[in-house]
Amino acid sequence: MSFSAVQLHAEKISLSKNSTNFERPPVDVTGTVSDVRNAPLAGATVTIKGTRISTVTDQNGKFSLRGVSDGAVLQISFSGYLTEEVQAAAGAMKVTLREQINQLTDVVVVGYGTQRKKDLTGAVVQVKATQLENENARSVQDMLRGNAPGLDVGFNASPKGGGDLRVRGRASLTASTTPLIVVDGVIYQGDLSDINPNDISTMDVLKDASSAAVFGARSANGVILISTKKGKSGKPVVTFNSNYTMNKLARWPGLLSPEEFLSWRSDVIYSMRGYDSTSKPGIKYWAWDPKKLPSGFTVDQWLALGNQVGQDPTTVWLNRLGGTVGMAPVEIESYKNNTPIDWEKLMLNKNGRQQDHTVSVSGRNETFNYYTSFGIFDNEGMAVGERFKTFRSRTNLEANITKYLTFGVNMQFASRDEGAVPVRLSDMIRSTPFGNLYQADGRLRSSTTDNIGNNTNPLIDVYYVKRSVKSNNLFGTVYAKGKLPWGFSYQVNYTPRFEWFHNYEHTSSKRPLLESRGGITSRRDDRTFQWQIDNLLMWNKKFGKHSIDATGLFNAEKFQSFSSTINAENYLPNDNLGWNAIQAARLVTLVTANDQYATGDAIMGRINYSYDDKYLLTVTGRRDGYSAFGQGNPRAFFPSAALGWVLSDEKFMKNTSDWLEYAKVRVSYGENGNREIGRYAALSQLSSNSYLYTNTAGSNVGVGTVQTINMSNPNLRWERNASLNFGADFSLKGGKISGAIDYYVRQTRDLLVNRALPNVTGFSSVVANLGAIDNSGIELNLNTENMNKANFVWRTSFSIWSNKNKIIKLYGKVPVTDATGKTTLVDQDDQANGWFINRNVNTIWDFKVVGVWKTSEAATAKSFGFNPGDFKLEDVNKDGKFTIDDKVFLGQTVPKVSFNLRNEFTIYKNWDVSFQLYGRFGQLTQLNEATHATLFGGVMFYDRSQFYKLPYWTPDNQIDDYARMMSAEGSGIKFNVWRSSSFVRVNNVSIAYTVPKSALSKIKAQGLKLYFNVQNAAVFSPWTYFDPENKFFTPSYGTFGVNLTL
Amino acid sequence: MKHSTHTLMKYFALVAFVLLVTQSCQKDWLQPKPLSFFSPENTLIDEPGFNAALAAIARNVRDEWYGDGAPIISETIFSEVAVEGTTDKFGPAVNLNVLITPDANLNNVDFNRIGWYWERWYLIVRLANTVTTRIADIKTIPEATKNAILGKAYFYRAYAYYRLTHEFGDVPCTLKELTDAKLDFNSVKREVILQKMKTDLEFAFANVPWVANKGDVNRGAVGHLLTKINLALGLFDDAIASSTAVINNGTFKLMTSRFGADASNTKRNVIWDLHRPVNKFLSSNTEVLFSVIDRFGDPSATASGVNTMRQALPFSSNAAILTPDGKQGMTNTVVEIDHMKNYGRGIGRCRSTPYHTKYIWDDVKDLRHDTLSGNWMEMENLTYNNQAIKGSSPFYGQRLQLRKADGSLLVSNGDTIRNWYAWPHYKMYVEDQIRYPWQGGNSDWYAFRLAETYLLRAEAYWWKNDVAGATADVNTVRRRAGCDAYGAGVVDIGTILDERARELYYEEPRKTELTRVAYIFAKTGKSFNGKTYTANNFSTANFFYDRIMAKNDFYAKGVKNIRGDQYTISPYHVLWPVPRPAILANSLGVINQNIGYSGAEKNKPALDKIPD
């Protein structure tokens, strides 16, 4: 195959060498247009340069033009490819188009319309799904993670995948910071997991205020616009994409082996007793293995420590190791028989399988453009029994009724199954290596150590709980577009969304320990219906060098949801029918409904004006209304404006044109709103419940109870963001280097906060508009084509960004009198919430851990209420006590600098290799697990559990970064342990092989690609506890996939 | 074709026009529409609405006695009767000098619930204020009904302020529903608040009926609370008057004969009957002034029940308890000797002191300390139940022993604090419908009982130096428990407090009552045990501290538990620390911190008047 590739290339070169200048008679030209892999490109435009004569390639990439004057030049262009110019020649021409990486002519979705990247005045970044094909993104978040500068995508290790999204830092204290999602031009309020990544063609992230401002009150956190695939060619194209994934457990500390467990546990017991070795000689050996006592200390002396002389030393020892509750007989038996339980094997699904299959059919002709797909996604998780399944389907259909009128439907249906009952991995260390899973009769034991309440058999739920959690979602848009005279056009979208959700759970009456409750059911049903209507009027006109593109919007929306739950138990005569026969449950413990309603509306106008394609102007205004806001302020207006100047088109830049292909500077200013505060935040609500009295006759009288749950705030209004963005786009050396740089300042005003109130009011907080936050940051994005040889193409895209934020104002200035009696006006910090004027929203204000108290410091430690082995804090004011006056600023919880790096290689034309990594630096994360205290991290008691292989302090090993087992969490104060969680993650490594066309003719396929990739291949970090982004069991994924096009 | 395009276009424009018009014409389009919740404006307008608001307060009062680490334990361990007994973690309130600070975690079931009290009382104040403020404008409710509702709301508000002022001293006071964020609270003098509560309760006493549903407020409960506040104000005659009104009215009587569920069980007795969950709400039970309600199966039931068996019983299932032949004697699994059901799996969190289990029992006939009928349980009344040693140890099924014949301890880890003490089974035993091992399930609980009214009056008499009157009232309570009456010259405040401990353990807020007594000593300057007290140095020398150090061996002797943590307490613990977040969030005023805690240096003189 490499042979033919070389030939093709030579052929093309020979074409251009044949150019001559003298006249010859016209000729008929035919040819084939294909990509570098020799796959035909259907729909490419072939134009005779300097004329209006053109044609489009057919299904097989073929074209023909009659009567072309010999020597004429043909321009062959295709979206996403570099335009080629070749000299027309008689006979069968072969033209190879190279993929374009210079994105200037890319079409970017900007909300209620599209624009060429070239004409943008705002900061927009585009992610192309085609680029990520070999990486089989499992979710929308996977596609965005590490591929969009300025966008932080959280990590989610569940089989469902996902992660939180945050554009350009945190700009709100209380309201949601999730960006607005727009799918095919309409606002999307469903679950991101309902969107099949295989259906996505591009994603555009609007980061600056001006671009986002078209979404007004919804846009303060940025906007992510998702465009789904459309039909591309005349002949129906059928694509199968199938892949299989294996999960592997990535970084984790590992579980103690049974032997390690025994010596660890003896340290736990000793630590629990306060290391008071003076109270009783030899007490240090209290829980030691009697076979391993030091010389000079006899077994009898050791037994005498607990008045147990004459007893079997092993039994005594195991009993002492059992701490407060003792080791259960079943544990002792299991130790003596050497039959430990292999928890890793029982609980970890180390070879979890995942599969993802999508089939799509698409095509287009003059009248119809269609794309339809069906996908099944079935993932196992890290925990045994953990599973996520979804069926997703999409149909995009557009019909040109007449030349002037288009109707279309985009419909998405998804059915999610989240009803798996997995083992709880957090239960792993809530057990011990010894014990027994089963009772003598073969049924599951309630607790493998017979210690009910501390250790529940992790398999119990898997056996005795039945769950059904399903969500069916229908999201669609029905639209009509019409062309009107004088450059006007009109579009109306009707976008309904239906969601049916249920969550049924039944715990069998046979579940050990709950038999007496006779089966327990919870049955919840939810129904959501919302709709939006967009009326869009657009005007597009050119006058000479003036070009105007205006858009007007009228929008209305309504949300309604209905939710009801019944909890019941005590089934008679039996619970064999479970939730399906909840009427058989005698005791109804809960019946509740939660119905909600919200409405909104919007008017928006936008004008894009450009002069000579050099000077660009965008002006937008949007007025939004939302029912959640106080009746005083239901509406607000959000304006924006932006300017762009294409420098490189100016005459004075001529000298640089040999290297600087394109340069544009842009500046934008705009305001955006945030309304995500809850649908009833402004109203005073009464929570209702019930209570019981007994009347004088001795009968029960149920009474209703009502109590206010929040303070009303009729003046609640929108949170506003005002941001200024300076940016530059550039392209050098014929597009081999291109990129953008942006600097922004964003001010958030009228912050929606849960304002802390003195709890003397009986309320802890009230939702109010207060304060101000400033965000500023810089983003650099660079795309380079490092090499573009016939057999080796290497491209890199790199971005780096940094965001800083600062609280400017909180509750307003109040008079404060200092020690000298001087009174000044000061805006006070909110220490209760951890918010400080002139500090990062995510700042850490806490006690400073400076090490671990040494044995030699016992007396000092004691004076603070600590013991050796506990974490040592800094007594900042040296008053001999730890109070809030000793709290200091330690850092921040969000990264200071982030980068993404992606390298792609095409080798021998058929091999694609890529690797992508991202790094986050400067953030601190809580590692309270290092205290080995009982309650931090939700862990139970270490004298009843086992443990991961983590370091811990002992008198013989006085380390400084981990405390002793069961250390003190504080002495009259609370503190947290903070550690750096900076990291670099090799997020994806992929390799793909495209089977040459020649090999496919037998199976009549148009394309076949095989790919293999590893997700989360490696992490580099000083962080020591599981994964730095996900402090728990985290998988790596290895995937093999096939993509077949017929 | 051309024609049809035009038609389509027209139709299209029409649709667009209709849409635009319909949308813009709805004036109330953005009106919020609450569907599944009530709002004050549509609910607190009639009698059922206000009754529901009062029932909500009753529900909030209830939680003091319920769940894991129930708040009542914090009240109980700041006294002579109990200490925190858990030893498996750091943080439980053992070393009070180190752990009880304004910056500590003051609301944690494993540590203490001081912060819970602070928040809960102010929640109740807020809910009561909502009723008192809103009912004033309602014209449609008859005056008598209105006054009864108002009286009940006053009762709850006074209930909260009585507790606040004896847990925290001078505290902020609001008497109106707040409609704006208020950040300028200042502390008000305790007596000023109590004086206002007295006035309110006198109104309530005149307007709340004597007879009401159990769980609701009646005049007896009002009079009982009024008595406490009269005492707190040093108004002993008023206290005698208000308590006598309750005692003499006739609606309420001590239960002196057998009744209820176990009445025919001759092994049991009236003390047993009085504390049976199903007997607490019988109409024949005339001793109840005010109780909180929790019934299994009712939607209003608490999730975890009273949990008394888990909280207040020793950790008798601890593996460290050995048989005299050295085997593990006890187990917490399902075995034939089912201690886990009969007594539950105690964890020794609320560990009775020798004062409560031994010293105060001065009459062997006292039914409240009677092991024969099963009212009272000593460890030695339990038997070794570890079925694994059945057959191999002769001690299986035999009674527990603390020591071997040679005197050596049979608790291998030495933890007799947590594992080994006696308890009042008649009170703590509550059938558990929810789980196994039993922890104490759903049951009503007494808040005010007539027995306490007698003891309050006894106190008032004693303060007035009427020892005979005091003796008579104490003896009324004692005789019911089968004791002989005290002769002349025995009864003093110490004896009365002992009687309270015998009768009201795990019912009364012991710390609140001790602090109240300490305040009266400081106010009256009355001499006791050769000591007098003043208000000036209340936080450094007070009756509260002296009494605890005289009676509670753990604090007095500086006992250390097996973790090496020492039991300590200080005079300033007579008042709890105000949780720091409350002070921090009050940026425009000063909420005083109690002397002895960090932050008290910023205090301002407390107000003499409740601000409007």
Interface residues (C-beta under 8 A of the other chain):
Chain A: M272 R273 G274 Y275 D276 G306 N307 Q308 G310 Q311 V316 N319 R320 G322 G323 T324 V325 G326 M327 A328 P329 I401 T402 K403 Y404 L405 D450 N451 I452 G453 A480 G482 L484 Y490 V492 L513 S516 R517 I533 N535 F554 A556 L587 V588 T589 L590 A593 N594 D595 Q596 Y597 A598 T599 G600 D601 G625 Y626 S627 A628 Q631 P634 R635 R679 Y680 A682 L683 S684 Q685 L686 S687 S688 N689 S690 Y691 L692 Y693 T694 N695 T696 A697 G698 N700 V701 G702 V703 G704 T705 V706 Q707 T708 M711 S712 R755 A756 L757 P758 N759 V760 T761 G762 F763 S764 V766 A768 Y811 V814 Q828 D830 Q831 A832 G865 N867 K881 F882 T883 I884 D885 A933 T934 L935 F941 D943 M966 S967 A968 E969 G970 S971 G972 I973 K974
Chain B: M1 S4 T5 L8 M9 F12 A13 V15 A16 L19 L20 Q23 W29 L30 Q31 P32 K33 P34 L35 S36 F37 F38 S39 P40 E41 T43 L44 P48 G49 N51 A52 A53 A55 A56 I57 A58 R59 N60 T87 D88 K89 F90 G91 N95 V98 L99 I100 T101 P102 D103 A104 N105 D110 W118 E119 Y122 L123 I124 V125 R126 L127 N129 T130 V171 P172 T174 L178 T179 D180 A181 K182 L183 F185 V211 N213 K214 G215 D216 F281 L282 S283 I293 R295 G297 D298 P299 S300 F315 S317 N318 A319 A320 L322 G326 K327 Q328 T331 N332 T333 R345 N386 A388 K404 S408 L409 L410 S412 N413 G414 D415 Q433 I434 R435 Y436 P437 I562 R563 G564 D565 P579 R580 P581 A582 L584 A585 N586 S587 L588 I591 S598 G599
